[in-house]
Amino acid sequence: MFRFATVSGQNTHWFLKRNCSVTPTQLAWMYASLCIVSLGIGTAFWLNGAPLVLPFAWLELAAVGFAFMLYARHATDGEKIALQGGRLVVELEHGGHYERTEFLPHQVRIEPQADDRSLIEVSGQGRSVKVGRYVRPELRAALAREIRMALRGA
């Protein structure tokens, strides 16, 4: 019945997340192995009379570590929309920042922000939240229809 949602009993959940192929833990292990290899090679060159290789290896690892840190910070970003207990709950996580907003299902509006390919605006009771960042733009209208359909059944 639903394309994006998971239904369990009376509750309906939409989990919209980034498509990340590597978890932060896997990334840490990969970075540690990169450090061992790079510093091992740098140390071998340093012992054989090439002292500048090791400082550049450290510089390289610092730059790669910074890039990996930025990636890992956003790897768990996502949106959770849940219709449960007579409420529509929207939870957003972006870069470690968490936001939760609750709406009454009969007082909420679900509509595109500007056109069919824009983010979906969930609004009601003086509050507004934009969702759909992690859904392809051409599928956002279908997601909005699905949420509206679930709200009608609530």
C-alpha positions, -999 to 999 in steps of 0.1 A, spaced: 0 0 0 28 25 9 60 29 -12 81 48 14 64 40 47 67 12 72 34 3 89 33 -15 122 -2 -17 138 -17 17 140 16 35 135 31 46 101 68 56 99 88 71 71 126 69 75 144 91 50 182 89 52 213 97 32 226 69 10 259 64 27 279 33 18 303 36 47 293 40 84 314 63 106 328 32 124 339 17 91 354 50 81 374 52 113 389 17 107 397 26 71 414 58 83 434 39 109 446 15 83 455 43 60 475 60 88 494 28 95 504 23 58 512 59 51 532 65 83 550 31 78 561 42 43 571 77 55 591 62 84 609 38 59 619 68 38 629 88 68 652 59 80 667 57 45 677 94 44 646 112 30 634 132 60 608 153 42 585 123 33 573 118 69 561 154 75 542 154 42 527 120 52 515 137 84 501 166 64 483 143 40 468 123 69 456 155 86 439 166 54 423 132 48 413 130 85 395 164 83 376 153 51 366 120 68 354 139 99 332 162 77 318 131 60 312 112 92 294 142 108 267 141 81 266 103 75 238 98 100 216 127 88 180 119 81 144 126 85 118 105 104 81 112 100 58 91 122 20 90 124 15 76 159 -6 81 189 -29 107 173 1 129 163 23 135 132 58 137 145 86 150 123 122 145 135 151 160 115 188 154 121 214 174 102 251 175 112 244 166 148 216 191 151 182 175 161 148 190 157 114 175 166 80 189 157 46 175 165 14 182 146 -23 172 151 -32 152 120 -64 169 113 -48 204 114 -17 197 92 -10 206 56 13 187 33 23 206 2 54 213 -20 72 244 -11 73 259 -46 67 232 -73 64 194 -75 102 189 -73 108 212 -43 109 201 -6 77 191 11 64 216 36 45 202 66 27 230 84 0 235 110 -7 252 143 18 280 135 47 257 128 63 246 96 90 220 87 105 211 53 111 174 46 122 153 16 159 163 13 168 126 11 143 117 -16 149 122 -53 132 154 -65 109 135 -89 96 113 -61 88 140 -36 53 145 -50 46 108 -45 59 110 -9 36 140 -2 6 121 -16 15 91 6 17 112 38 -16 129 29 -33 95 23 -20 82 57 -33 114 74 -68 109 59 -69 74 74 -58 87 109 
